[in-house]
Amino acid sequence: MRIKILVIDDEEALCEILKFNLEKEGYEVDCAYSAEEALTMDLSGYSLFIVDIMMETLSGFDFAKRIRWDGTATENTPIIFCSALNGEDDTVMGLNIGADDYITKPFVVSEVLARVRAVLRRSQASKQWAYNVSQSIYEPDITFHNLRIDRNEKLCYLEGKELTLTPTEYDLLLFLLTHRNRIYSREEIIRQVWSKDVIVTNRTIDTNIARLRKKIGEYGNNIVTRLGFGYGFKETV
């Protein structure tokens, strides 16, 4: 079965360019010309969304928020924003919402294809890793007071309530909780959490750390920053 990708952009010509080139790579590609149209579709079968930001009525950010936090099967589907908005704040906002990559327009098609391959490889590797673990022996939970990671179900709980984490946030928290009381450089964190195929900047790590701190409540204070060195999870702060 071919990988399905949904391109969401109100520029029909751009949609057709992406569709043509992605299909040449062997993907099955559909297009939606607004976020509203996309939300009427069955999104559960797609492996990736490529989304414009500046669209009428509902923006790409609005679309991402809806599918990230609605509790459906799409909340972990990778998102690549493709937008003419090229400011640092725009990129950070996109990553904060839960995007896996951000491409600015005008773009080079070969770069888009490379980033699509990288995001899909990481997503598929994460799923394969989860499958392999599910076939192996039971792994005990990782806990810190009222914060608990269920490694078998790939879920995180705060005071008994399930947290909505992206795959990257989950992997990052798992690494920090299983390697406590030591500061790790950004380079060490990249090697442990991100796939080799993914281009990761210091800003990406900082954004994911900031987002994770907010999601784990009071325990966000236990993720400490050592300026000039990196990050770590301290049991006492």
Secondary structure by P-SEA (a helix, b strand, c coil): ccbbbbbbcccaaaaaaaaaaaaaaccbbbbbccaaaaaacccccccccccccccccccaaaaaaaaacccccccccbbbbbcccccaaaaaaaaaacccccccccccaaaaaaaaaaaaaaaaaaaaaaaaaaaccbbbbbbcccbbbcccccccccccccccccaaaaaaaaaaaacccccccaaaaaaccccccccccaaaaaaaaaaaaaaacccccccccccccccbbbccc
